[in-house]
Amino acid sequence: MDIRRIKDLREDRDLLQKDVAKVLKIKQQQYSEYEIGKRLIPINYLDILATFYNTSIDYILERTNIKEPYPRNRSEK
């Protein structure tokens, strides 16, 4: 599964793959494999990326074109 949006989000911020890999605490090669779809990206990494880019996992997975993150539930702290 090619997740083009993780590459687009990274490039929009003028970041290198190694910069995002550092955020995920993984090697650049592993991150590269996520971008090209050679390897499936784990949900916990999607969660970190969504928070890092201030968006939703659904946006990253191209399930929506709304870039803003979902509003938090008021009962959550």
C-alpha positions, 0 to 999 in steps of 0.5 A: 500500500503506497501512502503518498500522503506521508511523503507529501506531508513530509515534503510540505514541511521541507523535511528529509526522510531521516528527519521523520525517521528520527521522530518515529525512532526508526532508521531512515531505510525503514521509513523509506519503505513505508513511503514507497509501500514496500512495508506496511506502516504500523498503527502506532507510527500512523498515530505519531505522524498524525500528531506530528503533522497535526492531522488525522490518520484518515487523512494520511490514509486518504480516507478523507481530504479534510486535513484538520485533525478530528476535534477531541472529545470534551471528556478527554483530558 
